[in-house]
Amino acid sequence: MPQFEFRGTTRAGAVISGTRTAPSREALDAMLRREQVTPSRIVEKGREVAIPKPRIGGKVSTKELAVFTRQFSVMIDAGLPLVQCLEILASQQENKGFQTVLTGIRSSVEGGSTLANAMRQYPKVFDDLFTNMVEAGETGGILDGILQRLSTYIEKAVKLARAVKSALVYPVSVVLIAIGVVALLLWKVVPIFANLFAGLEVALPLPTRIVIGASDAVVSFGWIVVLGGGLFVYGTRQYYQTPKGRYRIDKIVLYMPLIGELMRKIAVARFTRTLGTLITSGVPIIEALNITARTSGNAVIETAIMKVRHAVEQGRTIVDPLRETGVFPNMVSQMIGVGEQTGALDTMLQKIADFYEDEVDAAVGDLLTALEPAIILFLGVIVGGVVVSLYLPLFALIGQLAG
C-alpha cells in the first residue's frame, strides 16, 4: 500500500503535516476530512517529480485575476481540496492562457510544491504581493482569509485604474479627434478654397493667409510631421524604460496641473492599501515595504518608499522618514504615526486608503467637470477658426459685388 505525505489545517487553524498509508490519494483525503483536517497537499512518496512549467498563451487581465481570487477564496472556505479548487477554476476559464497557468499550478501542487511556490513560476500573472500573501496564508493556515483580502485589494486596484482611465481617456480622445479633423481640413478642404481664391484674385485677410500657409505645410511636409511624431513617441517610450527617464517622467506627471494632484492621490491610495493589506496578512514590515515600492506604479513614490524601508532597517519608525521624503501629504504621515503609536498601523493604513479612494472619485468628477467646457472651447476655437477664416474672403467678395 503506497505512502503519502500530506499537509493540511485543522478547524482551529493549526497546520499539520505527516506521512500516512492509504489505498489512494482520494482515500487519504476522505480520511483526513473525517478527522476534521482540510488537506492542502497530498503527494505519494517517491513521486515528487518537478513538473515543467507550461508556456502562457495569453495575457491575464486584472479583472480576471480578481474574479479568480474571489472564487478561489469561496471554494477554500467551503472546504474543497486545494487541487480540486484549481482544477475547477482552470476548467471554467475562458482565457486559454490563464487556463494553462492554473493547470500548471495544479500540476506543481500535486507534485509536492506549495501553492505560493507554484504561483511564483508565473510572475507575469502572480506578482510578489500575491505570492507573499499566499505564502503567509499557507504558513498561518488562513489561506481563505488571505485570498479574501487579496480579492478585495485587487478589486479596489481595478477601481483605481478605472478612475485613471476616466480622467485621461475622455480629454485625450477629444484632443486627438480635434487634431485629426483639423489635419483633414488642412489636407483636403483648404486647398480647394485656396485655388478658388487664387482664381478670383481677391485680397486675403491675415487669418486666411495663415490657414492656407498651414495647409501648404501639411500637404508638403505632412509625412515628416507624422514620422517625427512617431519617432517622438517611440523615443519617449524607450527613454521611459531607463531608470533615469522613468523617474523624470513620473516626477513631471506628479507635478502637472490638475492631473498631478489626482495622480498623487492615486499613488497614496495604492501605497496605503498595499502596505496595509500586506501587514494585515502577516508579511514582515521590511518585505511589505519592499513589495509596496515595486508595485507603486510611480518611480518617485518607489524611491521614497525604499528610503523609508532603509530607515526602518536601521531601527527608525516609519513616520519620520516618510515625512522626510516630502512626497506624501502631511496628514498621511501623521495618521501613520498615530497608527504606529497605538499598534494599529494596518487598520490606520486601510482607513487612509479608504479616504483617498473617495478623494480620487471626487477628484475625477471635478476634473471632468472642469475639462469639459475647456475642451468645448478648444474645439470651437480650433475647428471654428479654420472654417471662419475660409469664409472671410467670400464675405468680402460678396460685399464688393453687392456694392
C-alpha positions as CSV (number, residue, x, y, z in Angstrom):
1,M,0.0,0.0,0.0
2,P,1.5,3.4,-1.0
3,Q,2.6,6.0,1.5
4,F,1.5,9.7,1.1
5,E,3.0,12.9,2.6
6,F,0.3,15.4,3.5
7,R,-0.2,18.8,4.9
8,G,-3.4,20.5,6.0
9,T,-5.2,22.7,8.5
10,T,-7.4,21.8,11.4
11,R,-10.7,23.5,12.3
12,A,-8.7,25.6,14.8
13,G,-6.4,26.8,12.1
14,A,-3.3,24.8,13.1
15,V,-1.1,23.5,10.3
16,I,-0.3,19.8,10.5
17,S,1.8,17.5,8.2
18,G,3.0,13.9,8.2
19,T,3.0,10.6,6.4
20,R,0.1,8.2,6.1
21,T,-0.5,4.9,4.4
22,A,-3.7,4.7,2.3
23,P,-5.0,2.9,-0.8
24,S,-5.1,6.1,-2.8
25,R,-4.9,9.9,-2.6
26,E,-8.7,10.2,-2.6
27,A,-9.0,7.7,0.3
28,L,-6.5,9.7,2.4
29,D,-8.3,12.9,1.6
30,A,-11.6,11.4,2.9
31,M,-9.7,10.0,6.0
32,L,-8.3,13.4,6.9
33,R,-11.6,15.1,6.4
34,R,-13.2,12.7,8.8
35,E,-10.6,13.8,11.3
36,Q,-11.6,17.5,10.6
37,V,-8.4,18.2,8.7
38,T,-8.6,20.1,5.4
39,P,-5.7,18.9,3.3
40,S,-3.8,21.4,1.1
41,R,-1.2,18.9,-0.2
42,I,-1.2,15.2,-0.7
43,V,1.6,13.6,-2.7
44,E,2.7,10.0,-3.0
45,K,6.2,9.3,-1.6
46,G,8.7,8.7,-4.4
47,R,6.7,10.6,-7.0
48,E,7.7,14.1,-6.1
49,V,8.7,14.9,-9.6
50,A,9.1,18.5,-10.7
51,I,6.5,19.4,-13.3
52,P,7.9,21.6,-16.2
53,K,6.3,25.0,-16.4
54,P,3.9,25.3,-19.4
55,R,4.1,28.4,-21.5
56,I,1.5,31.1,-21.1
57,G,-0.6,31.6,-24.2
58,G,-2.3,34.9,-23.4
59,K,-2.4,37.9,-21.1
60,V,-4.4,37.7,-17.9
61,S,-6.3,40.9,-17.0
62,T,-6.5,42.3,-13.5
63,K,-10.3,41.8,-13.6
64,E,-9.9,38.1,-14.4
65,L,-7.4,37.8,-11.6
66,A,-9.9,39.5,-9.2
67,V,-12.7,37.1,-10.2
68,F,-10.4,34.1,-9.8
69,T,-9.2,35.1,-6.4
70,R,-12.7,35.7,-5.1
71,Q,-13.9,32.3,-6.4
72,F,-10.8,30.6,-5.0
73,S,-11.4,32.1,-1.5
74,V,-15.0,30.9,-1.5
75,M,-14.0,27.4,-2.5
76,I,-11.2,27.1,0.1
77,D,-13.6,28.5,2.8
78,A,-16.2,25.9,1.8
79,G,-13.6,23.1,2.5
80,L,-12.8,21.9,-1.0
81,P,-9.3,20.4,-1.5
82,L,-6.7,22.8,-3.0
83,V,-6.1,20.7,-6.1
84,Q,-9.8,20.3,-6.8
85,C,-10.3,24.0,-6.5
86,L,-7.5,24.7,-9.0
87,E,-8.9,22.0,-11.4
88,I,-12.4,23.5,-11.2
89,L,-11.2,27.1,-11.7
90,A,-9.0,26.0,-14.6
91,S,-11.8,24.2,-16.4
92,Q,-14.1,27.2,-16.3
93,Q,-11.6,29.8,-17.6
94,E,-12.4,31.3,-21.0
95,N,-8.9,32.8,-21.2
96,K,-6.8,29.9,-22.5
97,G,-3.6,31.4,-21.3
98,F,-5.0,31.7,-17.7
99,Q,-6.3,28.1,-18.0
100,T,-2.8,26.9,-18.9
101,V,-1.3,28.8,-15.9
102,L,-3.8,27.2,-13.5
103,T,-3.3,23.8,-14.9
104,G,0.5,24.2,-14.4
105,I,0.0,25.4,-10.8
106,R,-2.3,22.4,-10.1
107,S,0.4,20.0,-11.5
108,S,3.1,21.6,-9.4
109,V,1.0,21.4,-6.2
110,E,0.2,17.7,-7.0
111,G,3.9,17.2,-7.3
112,G,4.6,18.5,-3.8
113,S,5.1,22.2,-4.3
114,T,3.4,24.8,-2.1
115,L,0.8,27.0,-3.7
116,A,3.0,30.1,-3.3
117,N,6.0,28.5,-5.0
118,A,3.8,27.1,-7.8
119,M,2.4,30.6,-8.4
120,R,6.0,32.1,-8.4
121,Q,6.6,30.2,-11.6
122,Y,4.3,32.7,-13.3
123,P,5.5,36.2,-12.2
124,K,3.6,37.9,-15.1
125,V,0.3,36.7,-13.6
126,F,1.0,36.5,-9.9
127,D,3.3,39.3,-8.6
128,D,5.3,39.4,-5.4
129,L,2.5,40.8,-3.5
130,F,0.2,38.0,-4.4
131,T,2.6,35.2,-3.8
132,N,3.9,36.6,-0.5
133,M,0.4,36.9,0.8
134,V,-0.5,33.4,-0.3
135,E,2.7,32.1,1.4
136,A,1.7,33.9,4.6
137,G,-1.8,32.4,4.4
138,E,-0.4,28.9,3.9
139,T,2.0,29.2,6.8
140,G,-0.6,30.5,9.1
141,G,-3.4,28.2,8.0
142,I,-5.6,31.2,7.0
143,L,-5.4,30.8,3.2
144,D,-9.2,31.5,2.7
145,G,-9.0,34.8,4.7
146,I,-5.8,35.9,2.8
147,L,-7.5,35.2,-0.5
148,Q,-10.5,37.3,0.5
149,R,-8.2,40.2,1.4
150,L,-6.4,39.7,-1.9
151,S,-9.6,39.8,-3.9
152,T,-10.8,42.9,-2.1
153,Y,-7.4,44.5,-2.8
154,I,-7.4,43.6,-6.5
155,E,-11.0,44.8,-6.9
156,K,-10.1,48.2,-5.4
157,A,-7.0,48.3,-7.6
158,V,-9.2,47.8,-10.6
159,K,-11.4,50.6,-9.4
160,L,-8.4,53.0,-9.1
161,A,-7.3,52.1,-12.6
162,R,-10.7,52.8,-13.9
163,A,-10.6,56.2,-12.3
164,V,-7.4,57.0,-14.1
165,K,-8.9,56.0,-17.4
166,S,-12.0,58.1,-16.8
167,A,-9.8,61.1,-16.1
168,L,-7.5,60.7,-19.0
169,V,-9.3,58.9,-21.9
170,Y,-12.0,61.5,-22.5
171,P,-9.8,64.6,-22.9
172,V,-7.1,62.8,-24.8
173,S,-9.6,61.2,-27.2
174,V,-11.3,64.6,-27.8
175,V,-7.9,66.3,-28.5
176,L,-6.8,63.6,-30.8
177,I,-10.1,63.8,-32.7
178,A,-9.8,67.5,-33.0
179,I,-6.2,67.2,-34.4
180,G,-7.5,64.6,-36.9
181,V,-10.3,66.9,-38.0
182,V,-8.1,69.9,-38.4
183,A,-5.5,67.9,-40.3
184,L,-8.2,66.6,-42.7
185,L,-9.4,70.1,-43.3
186,L,-5.9,71.4,-44.0
187,W,-5.1,68.5,-46.2
188,K,-8.3,68.2,-48.4
189,V,-10.6,71.1,-47.9
190,V,-8.3,74.2,-47.6
191,P,-6.5,73.6,-50.9
192,I,-9.9,73.7,-52.8
193,F,-10.6,77.2,-51.2
194,A,-7.0,78.3,-51.9
195,N,-7.4,77.5,-55.7
196,L,-10.8,79.3,-55.7
197,F,-9.3,82.4,-54.1
198,A,-6.4,82.4,-56.5
199,G,-8.8,82.4,-59.4
200,L,-10.9,85.2,-58.1
201,E,-7.7,87.3,-57.3
202,V,-9.3,88.5,-54.1
203,A,-7.3,90.1,-51.3
204,L,-7.0,87.6,-48.4
205,P,-7.2,88.6,-44.8
206,L,-4.4,87.6,-42.3
207,P,-6.3,84.6,-40.7
208,T,-7.0,83.1,-44.2
209,R,-3.3,83.5,-45.2
210,I,-2.3,81.7,-42.0
211,V,-4.6,78.8,-42.6
212,I,-3.6,78.5,-46.3
213,G,0.1,78.5,-45.2
214,A,-0.6,75.8,-42.7
215,S,-2.4,73.8,-45.4
216,D,0.6,74.1,-47.7
217,A,2.9,72.9,-44.9
218,V,0.6,69.9,-44.2
219,V,0.4,68.9,-47.9
220,S,4.2,69.3,-48.5
221,F,5.6,68.2,-45.2
222,G,2.8,66.2,-43.6
223,W,4.7,62.9,-43.8
224,I,7.6,64.5,-42.0
225,V,5.3,65.6,-39.2
226,V,3.8,62.1,-38.9
227,L,7.2,60.5,-39.0
228,G,8.5,62.9,-36.4
229,G,5.6,62.3,-34.1
230,G,6.0,58.6,-34.4
231,L,9.8,58.9,-33.6
232,F,9.0,61.2,-30.7
233,V,6.5,58.6,-29.2
234,Y,9.0,55.8,-29.7
235,G,11.9,57.7,-28.2
236,T,9.8,58.7,-25.2
237,R,8.8,55.1,-24.6
238,Q,12.4,53.9,-24.9
239,Y,13.6,56.7,-22.5
240,Y,10.9,55.7,-20.0
241,Q,12.3,52.2,-19.9
242,T,15.5,53.6,-18.4
243,P,15.6,54.2,-14.6
244,K,16.5,57.9,-15.0
245,G,13.9,58.5,-17.7
246,R,11.2,56.8,-15.7
247,Y,11.9,58.8,-12.7
248,R,11.9,62.2,-14.6
249,I,8.7,61.5,-16.5
250,D,6.9,60.2,-13.4
251,K,8.0,63.3,-11.5
252,I,6.7,65.5,-14.3
253,V,3.3,63.7,-14.1
254,L,3.1,64.2,-10.3
255,Y,3.6,68.0,-10.7
256,M,1.4,68.6,-13.7
257,P,-1.5,71.0,-13.3
258,L,-4.9,69.2,-12.5
259,I,-3.6,65.7,-13.4
260,G,-0.7,65.8,-11.0
261,E,-2.8,66.2,-7.9
262,L,-5.1,63.3,-9.0
263,M,-2.0,61.1,-9.6
264,R,-0.6,61.9,-6.2
265,K,-3.9,60.9,-4.5
266,I,-4.0,57.7,-6.5
267,A,-0.4,56.9,-5.5
268,V,-1.1,57.5,-1.8
269,A,-4.3,55.3,-2.0
270,R,-2.3,52.5,-3.7
271,F,0.6,52.8,-1.2
272,T,-1.5,52.7,1.9
273,R,-3.9,49.9,0.6
274,T,-1.0,47.7,-0.5
275,L,1.1,48.2,2.7
276,G,-2.0,47.8,4.9
277,T,-3.1,44.6,3.2
278,L,0.4,43.0,3.5
279,I,0.8,43.9,7.2
280,T,-2.7,42.6,8.0
281,S,-1.8,39.4,6.2
282,G,1.3,38.9,8.4
283,V,4.0,39.8,5.9
284,P,7.1,41.3,7.8
285,I,7.3,45.1,7.5
286,I,10.6,45.2,5.7
287,E,9.4,42.8,3.0
288,A,6.0,44.6,2.9
289,L,7.7,47.9,2.2
290,N,9.9,46.3,-0.5
291,I,6.8,44.8,-2.3
292,T,4.8,48.0,-1.9
293,A,7.7,50.0,-3.5
294,R,7.9,47.7,-6.5
295,T,4.1,47.8,-7.1
296,S,3.7,51.5,-6.5
297,G,3.5,52.3,-10.3
298,N,5.5,55.5,-10.0
299,A,9.3,55.8,-9.8
300,V,9.2,58.8,-7.4
301,I,6.9,57.0,-5.0
302,E,9.0,53.9,-5.3
303,T,12.2,55.8,-4.4
304,A,10.6,57.4,-1.4
305,I,9.3,54.1,-0.1
306,M,12.7,52.5,-0.5
307,K,14.2,55.3,1.6
308,V,11.6,54.6,4.3
309,R,12.5,50.9,4.1
310,H,16.2,51.6,4.5
311,A,15.4,53.8,7.6
312,V,13.2,51.1,9.1
313,E,16.1,48.6,8.7
314,Q,18.3,50.9,10.7
315,G,15.7,50.9,13.6
316,R,13.8,54.0,12.9
317,T,10.0,54.3,12.8
318,I,8.0,54.7,9.5
319,V,6.6,58.2,10.2
320,D,9.8,60.3,10.4
321,P,11.5,59.0,7.1
322,L,8.1,59.1,5.4
323,R,7.7,62.8,6.3
324,E,11.3,63.5,5.2
325,T,10.6,62.3,1.6
326,G,8.3,65.2,1.0
327,V,6.2,63.1,-1.3
328,F,3.3,62.1,0.9
329,P,0.8,64.7,2.4
330,N,1.4,65.6,6.0
331,M,-1.9,64.2,7.0
332,V,-0.8,60.7,5.8
333,S,2.4,60.9,7.9
334,Q,0.5,62.0,11.0
335,M,-2.1,59.3,10.7
336,I,0.6,56.6,10.2
337,G,2.4,57.9,13.2
338,V,-0.7,57.5,15.3
339,G,-1.2,54.0,14.0
340,E,2.4,53.1,15.0
341,Q,2.0,54.5,18.5
342,T,-1.3,52.7,19.1
343,G,-0.2,49.4,17.5
344,A,-2.9,49.6,14.8
345,L,-0.8,50.5,11.8
346,D,-2.6,48.1,9.5
347,T,-6.1,49.5,10.4
348,M,-4.9,53.1,10.1
349,L,-3.4,52.3,6.6
350,Q,-6.7,50.9,5.5
351,K,-8.6,53.9,6.7
352,I,-6.2,56.2,4.9
353,A,-6.7,54.1,1.7
354,D,-10.5,54.4,2.0
355,F,-10.3,58.1,2.5
356,Y,-8.0,58.7,-0.5
357,E,-10.0,56.4,-2.8
358,D,-13.1,58.6,-2.0
359,E,-10.9,61.6,-2.7
360,V,-9.9,60.1,-6.1
361,D,-13.6,59.6,-7.1
362,A,-14.3,63.2,-6.2
363,A,-11.2,64.5,-8.0
364,V,-12.1,62.6,-11.1
365,G,-15.6,64.1,-11.1
366,D,-14.2,67.6,-10.5
367,L,-11.5,67.2,-13.2
368,L,-14.1,66.1,-15.8
369,T,-16.4,69.0,-14.9
370,A,-13.5,71.5,-15.3
371,L,-12.2,69.9,-18.5
372,E,-15.5,69.7,-20.4
373,P,-16.0,73.4,-21.0
374,A,-12.3,73.9,-21.7
375,I,-12.4,71.1,-24.3
376,I,-15.5,72.6,-25.9
377,L,-13.9,76.0,-26.1
378,F,-10.7,74.4,-27.6
379,L,-12.7,72.6,-30.3
380,G,-14.7,75.8,-31.1
381,V,-11.6,78.0,-31.4
382,I,-9.6,75.5,-33.5
383,V,-12.2,74.0,-35.8
384,G,-14.4,77.1,-35.9
385,G,-11.4,79.3,-36.5
386,V,-10.3,77.3,-39.6
387,V,-13.8,77.3,-41.0
388,V,-14.4,81.1,-40.4
389,S,-11.0,82.0,-41.9
390,L,-12.0,80.3,-45.1
391,Y,-15.3,82.2,-45.5
392,L,-13.9,85.7,-44.7
393,P,-12.7,86.3,-48.3
394,L,-16.1,85.2,-49.6
395,F,-17.8,87.6,-47.3
396,A,-15.6,90.4,-48.5
397,L,-16.2,89.4,-52.2
398,I,-20.0,89.3,-51.7
399,G,-19.8,92.8,-50.1
400,Q,-17.9,94.1,-53.1
401,L,-20.4,92.6,-55.6
402,A,-23.3,94.0,-53.6
403,G,-21.7,97.4,-53.7
